[in-house]
Amino acid sequence: LYRGKVGLDAAEAQHLMDGLDWQGAVKDIRASVNWLKANGSQK
């Protein structure tokens, strides 16, 4: 979701979250769910 960036403390994590592309994040999560379903995940 954060394109490889990691928040090492609360302030940095908040900064990353504030700049999150929510539409892109939802798209990434949907694609991940679809991949898991297509590759045999039961949950």
C-alpha positions as CSV (number, residue, x, y, z in Angstrom):
1,L,0.0,0.0,0.0
2,Y,2.9,2.3,0.8
3,R,5.1,1.3,-2.2
4,G,7.9,-0.2,0.0
5,K,8.0,2.6,2.5
6,V,7.8,1.8,6.2
7,G,6.9,4.0,9.1
8,L,9.5,3.4,11.8
9,D,7.7,5.5,14.4
10,A,4.1,6.8,15.0
11,A,4.7,10.2,13.3
12,E,6.2,8.6,10.2
13,A,3.4,6.1,10.0
14,Q,0.9,8.9,10.3
15,H,2.6,10.8,7.5
16,L,2.4,7.7,5.2
17,M,-1.2,7.2,6.0
18,D,-2.1,10.8,5.4
19,G,-0.6,10.5,1.9
20,L,-2.2,7.2,1.1
21,D,-3.8,6.9,-2.3
22,W,-7.1,5.3,-1.1
23,Q,-8.4,4.4,-4.5
24,G,-5.1,2.8,-5.4
25,A,-5.0,1.0,-2.0
26,V,-8.5,-0.5,-2.5
27,K,-7.5,-1.6,-6.0
28,D,-4.4,-3.3,-4.7
29,I,-6.3,-5.1,-1.9
30,R,-9.0,-6.3,-4.4
31,A,-6.3,-7.6,-6.7
32,S,-4.7,-9.4,-3.8
33,V,-8.0,-11.0,-2.7
34,N,-8.7,-12.1,-6.3
35,W,-5.2,-13.6,-6.5
36,L,-5.6,-15.5,-3.2
37,K,-9.0,-16.9,-4.3
38,A,-7.6,-17.9,-7.7
39,N,-4.7,-19.7,-6.0
40,G,-6.7,-21.8,-3.6
41,S,-7.1,-19.7,-0.4
42,Q,-10.0,-21.0,1.6
43,K,-10.5,-17.8,3.6
